Amino acid sequence: MSLLDTVGGRRFILVAGCCIVTTLLLMGQALTEGVYKDVIQFAIAVYVGGNVAQKYIESKKSES
């Protein structure tokens, strides 16, 4: 098991980093609350969608 898998994987690190950066930008008043909300919602949706797609692909591979 690699270090990335221990932490949560590449997707998780990418989404967590996105959330941290956008939070810092919001605190620095470089983003509005609306943009912040949209970015966080998009990041979470992509993370969940990626996990669903990965599980679907893995299930199709195991059926073969």
C-alpha positions as CSV (number, residue, x, y, z in Angstrom):
1,M,0.0,0.0,0.0
2,S,1.5,3.3,-1.1
3,L,1.6,6.6,0.9
4,L,-1.1,8.0,-1.4
5,D,-3.5,5.2,-0.6
6,T,-2.9,5.6,3.1
7,V,-3.8,9.3,2.9
8,G,-6.9,8.7,0.7
9,G,-5.6,8.7,-2.8
10,R,-4.9,11.2,-5.5
11,R,-8.5,12.3,-5.9
12,F,-8.9,13.0,-2.2
13,I,-5.7,15.0,-2.0
14,L,-6.7,17.0,-5.1
15,V,-10.1,17.8,-3.6
16,A,-8.7,18.6,-0.2
17,G,-6.1,20.9,-1.7
18,C,-8.8,22.6,-3.7
19,C,-10.9,23.2,-0.6
20,I,-7.9,24.5,1.3
21,V,-6.9,26.9,-1.4
22,T,-10.4,28.2,-2.0
23,T,-10.9,28.7,1.8
24,L,-7.7,30.7,1.9
25,L,-8.8,32.8,-1.1
26,L,-12.1,33.4,0.6
27,M,-10.4,34.5,3.9
28,G,-8.2,36.8,1.8
29,Q,-11.3,38.2,0.2
30,A,-10.2,37.2,-3.3
31,L,-13.4,35.1,-3.7
32,T,-17.0,35.9,-3.0
33,E,-19.1,33.5,-1.0
34,G,-21.0,32.5,-4.1
35,V,-17.9,31.5,-6.0
36,Y,-16.6,29.7,-3.0
37,K,-19.8,27.7,-2.7
38,D,-19.8,26.8,-6.4
39,V,-16.1,25.6,-6.3
40,I,-16.6,23.5,-3.2
41,Q,-19.8,21.9,-4.6
42,F,-18.1,21.2,-7.9
43,A,-15.1,19.7,-6.3
44,I,-17.2,17.4,-4.1
45,A,-19.4,16.4,-7.0
46,V,-16.3,15.5,-9.1
47,Y,-14.9,13.5,-6.2
48,V,-18.1,11.5,-5.6
49,G,-18.6,11.0,-9.4
50,G,-15.1,9.8,-9.8
51,N,-15.6,7.2,-7.0
52,V,-18.8,6.0,-8.5
53,A,-17.3,5.7,-11.9
54,Q,-14.3,3.8,-10.5
55,K,-16.5,1.4,-8.6
56,Y,-18.6,0.8,-11.7
57,I,-15.5,0.1,-13.9
58,E,-14.1,-2.2,-11.2
59,S,-17.3,-4.2,-11.0
60,K,-17.4,-4.6,-14.8
61,K,-13.8,-5.9,-14.8
62,S,-14.5,-8.4,-12.1
63,E,-17.5,-9.8,-14.1
64,S,-15.3,-10.6,-17.0
